[in-house]
């Protein structure tokens, strides 16, 4: 089993910044990728950004140029730096860890990000 714990959400004004953190613990060998998804009220969960064990990164078009994903392998932690936040970025952000093959996904409990003046 893998435990996934997110932190760093909150309320920020439009144009502001937040950094989310996600720490994985437990059976953390063979982690293939880590990433962030988000779900706004009334909408489906969507991929925001992901990063593989080889440091390949993928971003949703809506966040390219504003969000940056990074990972600290020594700490088994992934970060999401979010700049130039917009009201449409408001959502619950979930961290996802994929391990093994075929990959098994583990999810955190989510952290609320609210962008509002």
C-alpha positions, 0 to 999 in steps of 0.5 A: 500500500501507498499512503498519499498526503497532500498539503498547501491548498488555500484561498488566494486572490487572482494572480496569486501563487500557491505551492502544493505538496504531496508526500508518498509513503509505505510501499514506495518502490517502483513508483512510475509517476506522480501527478496532480488532478483537480475536480471543480464542482459539477465537473469531471476530475481532470489531469493538471500535471504529471511527472514520471520517474525519468522526469518527463512532465506533462501539463494540461493546456489550461495550465501550461506556462503557469504551473510547474510540477517537480519532484524530490525523489529522496523525499518521495514528494511531488510539488505543484507550483501554481502561479498567475492563478485564475478563478477557474483554477478553483477546485479540489486538487488530488495527488495521484501516485502510480506504482508497478506494472500494470500500474496501480493508482493511489490517491490522496484525500484532496486539498481545496484551492480557491481563487477569489477576490 
